[in-house]
């Protein structure tokens, strides 16, 4: 799993300069994704895919969260039915499932950063370029420091997460 760092840049030229510096720092251009509103020239920048521009990651996150809640709810109903009917194995299984979904939900809600491209729609509407940079968790702080030192015009728009697969 990667951290997705969102950087807002006033112009595409500043974004190109940042991309060049990130490449020098060892960030693969395939892990950088630029997007802006229509009419902004993003040539010579790594383009965001349609899924990235459409914030598919946010939809996946909602699917996981809602699915986890649904499984917890079903296990709660099974627990109530098992206690009412006196089915000890079913009650124990339901409690185990509830515990697993609770721990998974807690880790998801507390441990993962949750910024998304949709949080930056105001910057995009004002004609800024948003550069999404996916880096391993251990490099996130270093990359943010590099950007703040060498590109004061870039503001950190947030930090999220992204899986290494699926192209989101």
C-alpha positions, -999 to +999 in steps of 0.1 A: +000+000+000+012+035-009+006+069+005-009+093-020+004+128-015-016+156-032+002+187-042-015+219-055+005+240-079-005+273-094+007+265-129+016+235-152+052+248-155+056+246-118+042+211-118+067+201-146+095+214-124+082+195-094+079+163-115+115+167-126+127+171-091+107+141-078+122+120-106+157+130-095+147+120-060+138+085-073+101+087-076+089+068-107+069+089-131+044+060-133+036+069-096+028+105-104-005+117-118-014+152-128-049+165-133-065+200-138-097+214-152-103+214-189-082+239-208-051+236-187-021+223-208-007+192-190+016+182-218+049+167-205+032+158-173+023+122-162-015+122-168-040+109-143-062+081-155-099+084-158-103+063-126-079+087-108-097+118-121-130+103-111-118+095-076-125+057-079-104+052-048-131+071-028-158+047-041-136+017-032-132+030+003-169+036+007-176+000-006-152-015+019-166+006+048-202-002+039-195-038+033-177-041+067-207-025+084-231-048+066-211-079+077-211-066+113-249-060+112-256-095+098-233-110+125-252-090+152-285-104+139-271-139+139-258-134+174-292-123+186-309-153+169-283-177+183-287-164+218-325-166+215-323-202+201-295-213+224-270-221+196-237-216+213-215-224+183-234-199+161-232-172+189-194-177+192-189-175+155-211-144+153-190-128+181-158-137+163-170-121+130-181-090+149-147-087+165-129-091+132-151-065+115-147-041+144-109-044+144-108-040+105-131-010+107-111+006+135-078+001+116-094+015+085-110+045+102-081+054+125-049+042+109-054+052+072-053+088+060-084+097+041-078+127+018-091+123-017-091+142-050-126+153-044-113+173-014-094+194-038-122+204-062-119+241-052-082+242-062-091+224-095-119+249-101-095+278-097-072+264-124-045+249-102-028+217-112-031+188-087-002+163-087-009+130-070+023+113-060+022+077-048+051+067-025+058+040+000+048+050+035+084+053+047+092+079+020+061+102+025+077+125+050+109+128+029+090+137-002+069+162+016+100+178+030+117+179-004+087+196-020+084+222+008+121+230+006+124+233-032+089+242-042+073+267-018+047+275-044+033+239-040+009+234-011+002+200+003-034+193-005-036+162+017-024+127+022-044+096+014-037+059+006-038+039-025-033+002-032-003-008-054-027-023-079-059-015-097-046+017-113-064+040-089 
